[in-house]
Amino acid sequence: MNTLIPDLFSLTLEHFPAPSDDTYQTCQALRERHFSTVQAGLGADFAAKLRDTLDELGQLERERAFLQGLRLGLALNRL
């Protein structure tokens, strides 16, 4: 089941892409500004490792939220 969730999540994103609203774009711009500061202070290698780690964590959190939503949907369907 654990390997099925990322596949289902990817399939869902293909058919229902997440909207990119103003709040999301503002947050992305702020993130890039912060990473530029980290890169200038701690170096490009560290900034890249930090970005990769945070991107992976974000992906895991989105998959976990997707799984929780899927479980909720199935539970509601049984009511």
A tleap script that builds the chain and sets N, CA, C and O, in Angstrom:
source leaprc.protein.ff14SB
mol = sequence {
  NMET ASN THR LEU ILE PRO ASP LEU PHE SER
  LEU THR LEU GLU HIE PHE PRO ALA PRO SER
  ASP ASP THR TYR GLN THR CYS GLN ALA LEU
  ARG GLU ARG HIE PHE SER THR VAL GLN ALA
  GLY LEU GLY ALA ASP PHE ALA ALA LYS LEU
  ARG ASP THR LEU ASP GLU LEU GLY GLN LEU
  GLU ARG GLU ARG ALA PHE LEU GLN GLY LEU
  ARG LEU GLY LEU ALA LEU ASN ARG CLEU
}
set mol.1.N position { 0.815 -1.197 0.000 }
set mol.1.CA position { 0.000 0.000 0.000 }
set mol.1.C position { 0.855 1.256 0.000 }
set mol.1.O position { 0.495 2.250 -0.630 }
set mol.2.N position { 1.998 1.223 0.709 }
set mol.2.CA position { 2.842 2.409 0.772 }
set mol.2.C position { 3.386 2.816 -0.588 }
set mol.2.O position { 3.603 4.004 -0.830 }
set mol.3.N position { 3.610 1.862 -1.479 }
set mol.3.CA position { 4.115 2.225 -2.805 }
set mol.3.C position { 2.985 2.680 -3.713 }
set mol.3.O position { 3.235 3.339 -4.723 }
set mol.4.N position { 1.762 2.345 -3.377 }
set mol.4.CA position { 0.616 2.738 -4.192 }
set mol.4.C position { 0.258 4.209 -3.991 }
set mol.4.O position { -0.180 4.868 -4.934 }
set mol.5.N position { 0.434 4.726 -2.795 }
set mol.5.CA position { 0.043 6.097 -2.488 }
set mol.5.C position { 0.780 7.123 -3.363 }
set mol.5.O position { 0.125 7.997 -3.931 }
set mol.6.N position { 2.111 7.055 -3.495 }
set mol.6.CA position { 2.772 8.033 -4.380 }
set mol.6.C position { 2.271 7.946 -5.830 }
set mol.6.O position { 2.159 8.966 -6.511 }
set mol.7.N position { 1.972 6.732 -6.296 }
set mol.7.CA position { 1.458 6.584 -7.655 }
set mol.7.C position { 0.068 7.204 -7.791 }
set mol.7.O position { -0.214 7.891 -8.773 }
set mol.8.N position { -0.789 6.965 -6.815 }
set mol.8.CA position { -2.120 7.574 -6.827 }
set mol.8.C position { -2.033 9.090 -6.731 }
set mol.8.O position { -2.772 9.810 -7.403 }
set mol.9.N position { -1.125 9.565 -5.892 }
set mol.9.CA position { -0.935 11.004 -5.736 }
set mol.9.C position { -0.477 11.631 -7.052 }
set mol.9.O position { -1.001 12.670 -7.455 }
set mol.10.N position { 0.486 11.019 -7.718 }
set mol.10.CA position { 0.975 11.530 -9.008 }
set mol.10.C position { -0.124 11.516 -10.053 }
set mol.10.O position { -0.255 12.462 -10.830 }
set mol.11.N position { -0.911 10.457 -10.080 }
set mol.11.CA position { -2.016 10.355 -11.024 }
set mol.11.C position { -3.040 11.456 -10.771 }
set mol.11.O position { -3.564 12.053 -11.712 }
set mol.12.N position { -3.319 11.720 -9.509 }
set mol.12.CA position { -4.256 12.787 -9.153 }
set mol.12.C position { -3.730 14.140 -9.618 }
set mol.12.O position { -4.488 14.943 -10.163 }
set mol.13.N position { -2.443 14.403 -9.409 }
set mol.13.CA position { -1.868 15.681 -9.845 }
set mol.13.C position { -1.901 15.841 -11.357 }
set mol.13.O position { -2.051 16.955 -11.860 }
set mol.14.N position { -1.764 14.741 -12.084 }
set mol.14.CA position { -1.829 14.807 -13.542 }
set mol.14.C position { -3.218 15.238 -14.004 }
set mol.14.O position { -3.353 16.028 -14.938 }
set mol.15.N position { -4.243 14.718 -13.346 }
set mol.15.CA position { -5.620 14.999 -13.752 }
set mol.15.C position { -6.197 16.243 -13.093 }
set mol.15.O position { -7.090 16.879 -13.653 }
set mol.16.N position { -5.706 16.597 -11.918 }
set mol.16.CA position { -6.199 17.753 -11.179 }
set mol.16.C position { -5.014 18.549 -10.643 }
set mol.16.O position { -4.718 18.490 -9.449 }
set mol.17.N position { -4.334 19.292 -11.512 }
set mol.17.CA position { -3.150 20.029 -11.054 }
set mol.17.C position { -3.523 21.070 -9.993 }
set mol.17.O position { -4.599 21.667 -10.026 }
set mol.18.N position { -2.602 21.263 -9.062 }
set mol.18.CA position { -2.829 22.236 -7.995 }
set mol.18.C position { -2.807 23.651 -8.577 }
set mol.18.O position { -1.927 23.984 -9.370 }
set mol.19.N position { -3.767 24.473 -8.186 }
set mol.19.CA position { -3.773 25.849 -8.696 }
set mol.19.C position { -2.596 26.637 -8.128 }
set mol.19.O position { -2.162 26.402 -7.000 }
set mol.20.N position { -2.099 27.552 -8.908 }
set mol.20.CA position { -0.986 28.401 -8.479 }
set mol.20.C position { -1.533 29.809 -8.275 }
set mol.20.O position { -1.501 30.632 -9.190 }
set mol.21.N position { -2.035 30.083 -7.071 }
set mol.21.CA position { -2.638 31.378 -6.801 }
set mol.21.C position { -1.584 32.386 -6.339 }
set mol.21.O position { -0.401 32.061 -6.247 }
set mol.22.N position { -2.023 33.606 -6.053 }
set mol.22.CA position { -1.101 34.675 -5.658 }
set mol.22.C position { -0.378 34.358 -4.354 }
set mol.22.O position { 0.810 34.651 -4.220 }
set mol.23.N position { -1.071 33.770 -3.403 }
set mol.23.CA position { -0.445 33.435 -2.122 }
set mol.23.C position { 0.671 32.424 -2.330 }
set mol.23.O position { 1.745 32.556 -1.745 }
set mol.24.N position { 0.426 31.416 -3.160 }
set mol.24.CA position { 1.439 30.397 -3.439 }
set mol.24.C position { 2.651 31.031 -4.126 }
set mol.24.O position { 3.791 30.746 -3.759 }
set mol.25.N position { 2.412 31.871 -5.101 }
set mol.25.CA position { 3.518 32.503 -5.829 }
set mol.25.C position { 4.314 33.434 -4.924 }
set mol.25.O position { 5.538 33.507 -5.037 }
set mol.26.N position { 3.638 34.145 -4.032 }
set mol.26.CA position { 4.324 35.017 -3.084 }
set mol.26.C position { 5.210 34.197 -2.146 }
set mol.26.O position { 6.343 34.580 -1.855 }
set mol.27.N position { 4.684 33.073 -1.680 }
set mol.27.CA position { 5.454 32.194 -0.786 }
set mol.27.C position { 6.658 31.609 -1.512 }
set mol.27.O position { 7.742 31.512 -0.936 }
set mol.28.N position { 6.478 31.218 -2.772 }
set mol.28.CA position { 7.594 30.680 -3.562 }
set mol.28.C position { 8.688 31.731 -3.744 }
set mol.28.O position { 9.874 31.421 -3.623 }
set mol.29.N position { 8.299 32.963 -4.031 }
set mol.29.CA position { 9.281 34.045 -4.202 }
set mol.29.C position { 10.041 34.298 -2.901 }
set mol.29.O position { 11.251 34.522 -2.923 }
set mol.30.N position { 9.335 34.264 -1.771 }
set mol.30.CA position { 9.978 34.451 -0.478 }
set mol.30.C position { 10.949 33.310 -0.187 }
set mol.30.O position { 12.044 33.528 0.330 }
set mol.31.N position { 10.536 32.103 -0.523 }
set mol.31.CA position { 11.408 30.941 -0.335 }
set mol.31.C position { 12.703 31.103 -1.131 }
set mol.31.O position { 13.789 30.855 -0.608 }
set mol.32.N position { 12.589 31.514 -2.382 }
set mol.32.CA position { 13.780 31.702 -3.221 }
set mol.32.C position { 14.682 32.787 -2.662 }
set mol.32.O position { 15.906 32.665 -2.711 }
set mol.33.N position { 14.086 33.850 -2.132 }
set mol.33.CA position { 14.888 34.920 -1.530 }
set mol.33.C position { 15.644 34.395 -0.312 }
set mol.33.O position { 16.811 34.730 -0.112 }
set mol.34.N position { 14.982 33.577 0.500 }
set mol.34.CA position { 15.644 33.005 1.670 }
set mol.34.C position { 16.759 32.042 1.262 }
set mol.34.O position { 17.822 32.021 1.882 }
set mol.35.N position { 16.515 31.250 0.225 }
set mol.35.CA position { 17.563 30.338 -0.235 }
set mol.35.C position { 18.758 31.093 -0.803 }
set mol.35.O position { 19.894 30.637 -0.672 }
set mol.36.N position { 18.520 32.221 -1.422 }
set mol.36.CA position { 19.634 33.048 -1.906 }
set mol.36.C position { 20.481 33.531 -0.741 }
set mol.36.O position { 21.709 33.562 -0.829 }
set mol.37.N position { 19.825 33.906 0.352 }
set mol.37.CA position { 20.543 34.346 1.551 }
set mol.37.C position { 21.349 33.196 2.146 }
set mol.37.O position { 22.504 33.376 2.532 }
set mol.38.N position { 20.743 32.022 2.220 }
set mol.38.CA position { 21.449 30.840 2.741 }
set mol.38.C position { 22.644 30.517 1.856 }
set mol.38.O position { 23.728 30.216 2.356 }
set mol.39.N position { 22.450 30.578 0.550 }
set mol.39.CA position { 23.535 30.272 -0.386 }
set mol.39.C position { 24.686 31.257 -0.223 }
set mol.39.O position { 25.854 30.869 -0.243 }
set mol.40.N position { 24.349 32.530 -0.061 }
set mol.40.CA position { 25.400 33.536 0.105 }
set mol.40.C position { 26.165 33.339 1.418 }
set mol.40.O position { 27.374 33.563 1.476 }
set mol.41.N position { 25.465 32.926 2.454 }
set mol.41.CA position { 26.112 32.782 3.759 }
set mol.41.C position { 26.778 31.442 3.985 }
set mol.41.O position { 27.835 31.365 4.611 }
set mol.42.N position { 26.160 30.379 3.477 }
set mol.42.CA position { 26.661 29.038 3.790 }
set mol.42.C position { 27.166 28.262 2.579 }
set mol.42.O position { 27.677 27.151 2.724 }
set mol.43.N position { 27.032 28.822 1.419 }
set mol.43.CA position { 27.545 28.175 0.220 }
set mol.43.C position { 26.468 27.461 -0.588 }
set mol.43.O position { 25.423 27.072 -0.069 }
set mol.44.N position { 26.759 27.305 -1.867 }
set mol.44.CA position { 25.801 26.714 -2.802 }
set mol.44.C position { 25.536 25.245 -2.493 }
set mol.44.O position { 24.407 24.778 -2.643 }
set mol.45.N position { 26.552 24.517 -2.065 }
set mol.45.CA position { 26.381 23.096 -1.781 }
set mol.45.C position { 25.408 22.875 -0.629 }
set mol.45.O position { 24.514 22.033 -0.712 }
set mol.46.N position { 25.591 23.640 0.448 }
set mol.46.CA position { 24.701 23.508 1.597 }
set mol.46.C position { 23.278 23.930 1.219 }
set mol.46.O position { 22.313 23.271 1.608 }
set mol.47.N position { 23.145 25.011 0.471 }
set mol.47.CA position { 21.820 25.486 0.056 }
set mol.47.C position { 21.108 24.438 -0.796 }
set mol.47.O position { 19.901 24.242 -0.657 }
set mol.48.N position { 21.840 23.771 -1.668 }
set mol.48.CA position { 21.242 22.728 -2.512 }
set mol.48.C position { 20.802 21.533 -1.671 }
set mol.48.O position { 19.729 20.974 -1.897 }
set mol.49.N position { 21.626 21.144 -0.707 }
set mol.49.CA position { 21.258 20.023 0.173 }
set mol.49.C position { 20.030 20.373 1.004 }
set mol.49.O position { 19.135 19.545 1.176 }
set mol.50.N position { 19.989 21.588 1.512 }
set mol.50.CA position { 18.843 22.034 2.295 }
set mol.50.C position { 17.580 22.060 1.443 }
set mol.50.O position { 16.524 21.602 1.881 }
set mol.51.N position { 17.684 22.591 0.233 }
set mol.51.CA position { 16.535 22.633 -0.684 }
set mol.51.C position { 16.034 21.221 -0.988 }
set mol.51.O position { 14.830 20.969 -0.957 }
set mol.52.N position { 16.951 20.306 -1.279 }
set mol.52.CA position { 16.558 18.923 -1.577 }
set mol.52.C position { 15.846 18.274 -0.395 }
set mol.52.O position { 14.836 17.590 -0.562 }
set mol.53.N position { 16.386 18.498 0.804 }
set mol.53.CA position { 15.775 17.924 2.004 }
set mol.53.C position { 14.383 18.497 2.235 }
set mol.53.O position { 13.448 17.749 2.522 }
set mol.54.N position { 14.237 19.798 2.116 }
set mol.54.CA position { 12.935 20.425 2.327 }
set mol.54.C position { 11.940 20.046 1.233 }
set mol.54.O position { 10.751 19.890 1.507 }
set mol.55.N position { 12.409 19.900 0.011 }
set mol.55.CA position { 11.528 19.456 -1.075 }
set mol.55.C position { 11.028 18.034 -0.824 }
set mol.55.O position { 9.854 17.734 -1.039 }
set mol.56.N position { 11.923 17.167 -0.371 }
set mol.56.CA position { 11.526 15.788 -0.073 }
set mol.56.C position { 10.537 15.749 1.089 }
set mol.56.O position { 9.551 15.014 1.045 }
set mol.57.N position { 10.802 16.537 2.124 }
set mol.57.CA position { 9.890 16.610 3.260 }
set mol.57.C position { 8.516 17.119 2.814 }
set mol.57.O position { 7.489 16.582 3.229 }
set mol.58.N position { 8.498 18.144 1.977 }
set mol.58.CA position { 7.236 18.670 1.470 }
set mol.58.C position { 6.464 17.624 0.686 }
set mol.58.O position { 5.245 17.517 0.818 }
set mol.59.N position { 7.169 16.856 -0.125 }
set mol.59.CA position { 6.521 15.795 -0.899 }
set mol.59.C position { 5.922 14.737 0.035 }
set mol.59.O position { 4.797 14.285 -0.177 }
set mol.60.N position { 6.667 14.349 1.056 }
set mol.60.CA position { 6.156 13.370 2.017 }
set mol.60.C position { 4.930 13.907 2.756 }
set mol.60.O position { 3.977 13.166 3.001 }
set mol.61.N position { 4.954 15.174 3.106 }
set mol.61.CA position { 3.811 15.771 3.795 }
set mol.61.C position { 2.586 15.837 2.883 }
set mol.61.O position { 1.468 15.589 3.335 }
set mol.62.N position { 2.783 16.168 1.605 }
set mol.62.CA position { 1.660 16.192 0.655 }
set mol.62.C position { 1.088 14.793 0.462 }
set mol.62.O position { -0.129 14.620 0.399 }
set mol.63.N position { 1.961 13.797 0.368 }
set mol.63.CA position { 1.479 12.419 0.221 }
set mol.63.C position { 0.726 11.970 1.468 }
set mol.63.O position { -0.288 11.280 1.364 }
set mol.64.N position { 1.209 12.353 2.632 }
set mol.64.CA position { 0.519 11.995 3.882 }
set mol.64.C position { -0.859 12.664 3.938 }
set mol.64.O position { -1.844 12.028 4.313 }
set mol.65.N position { -0.927 13.936 3.569 }
set mol.65.CA position { -2.213 14.635 3.557 }
set mol.65.C position { -3.158 14.007 2.535 }
set mol.65.O position { -4.357 13.883 2.786 }
set mol.66.N position { -2.622 13.614 1.393 }
set mol.66.CA position { -3.429 12.943 0.374 }
set mol.66.C position { -3.994 11.639 0.921 }
set mol.66.O position { -5.175 11.349 0.732 }
set mol.67.N position { -3.170 10.858 1.591 }
set mol.67.CA position { -3.612 9.585 2.161 }
set mol.67.C position { -4.700 9.821 3.211 }
set mol.67.O position { -5.692 9.092 3.252 }
set mol.68.N position { -4.520 10.827 4.049 }
set mol.68.CA position { -5.537 11.131 5.046 }
set mol.68.C position { -6.848 11.547 4.378 }
set mol.68.O position { -7.925 11.146 4.817 }
set mol.69.N position { -6.757 12.343 3.326 }
set mol.69.CA position { -7.956 12.736 2.596 }
set mol.69.C position { -8.625 11.555 1.915 }
set mol.69.O position { -9.852 11.465 1.875 }
set mol.70.N position { -7.827 10.662 1.388 }
set mol.70.CA position { -8.360 9.463 0.750 }
set mol.70.C position { -9.089 8.594 1.780 }
set mol.70.O position { -10.183 8.094 1.521 }
set mol.71.N position { -8.483 8.428 2.923 }
set mol.71.CA position { -9.128 7.646 3.993 }
set mol.71.C position { -10.424 8.305 4.454 }
set mol.71.O position { -11.425 7.626 4.681 }
set mol.72.N position { -10.402 9.621 4.589 }
set mol.72.CA position { -11.613 10.330 4.989 }
set mol.72.C position { -12.714 10.162 3.946 }
set mol.72.O position { -13.871 9.918 4.286 }
set mol.73.N position { -12.342 10.296 2.674 }
set mol.73.CA position { -13.315 10.120 1.602 }
set mol.73.C position { -13.931 8.732 1.604 }
set mol.73.O position { -15.139 8.585 1.423 }
set mol.74.N position { -13.111 7.723 1.807 }
set mol.74.CA position { -13.635 6.357 1.865 }
set mol.74.C position { -14.529 6.144 3.082 }
set mol.74.O position { -15.552 5.463 3.001 }
set mol.75.N position { -14.132 6.736 4.213 }
set mol.75.CA position { -14.956 6.609 5.417 }
set mol.75.C position { -16.294 7.319 5.233 }
set mol.75.O position { -17.330 6.796 5.642 }
set mol.76.N position { -16.286 8.491 4.629 }
set mol.76.CA position { -17.530 9.211 4.387 }
set mol.76.C position { -18.419 8.487 3.401 }
set mol.76.O position { -19.644 8.542 3.506 }
set mol.77.N position { -17.816 7.817 2.455 }
set mol.77.CA position { -18.562 7.067 1.454 }
set mol.77.C position { -19.327 5.904 2.097 }
set mol.77.O position { -20.382 5.502 1.608 }
set mol.78.N position { -18.782 5.367 3.202 }
set mol.78.CA position { -19.428 4.232 3.889 }
set mol.78.C position { -20.601 4.663 4.759 }
set mol.78.O position { -21.404 3.826 5.172 }
set mol.79.N position { -20.710 5.960 5.043 }
set mol.79.CA position { -21.807 6.435 5.917 }
set mol.79.C position { -23.147 6.324 5.244 }
set mol.79.O position { -24.166 6.678 5.836 }
savepdb mol mol.pdb
quit
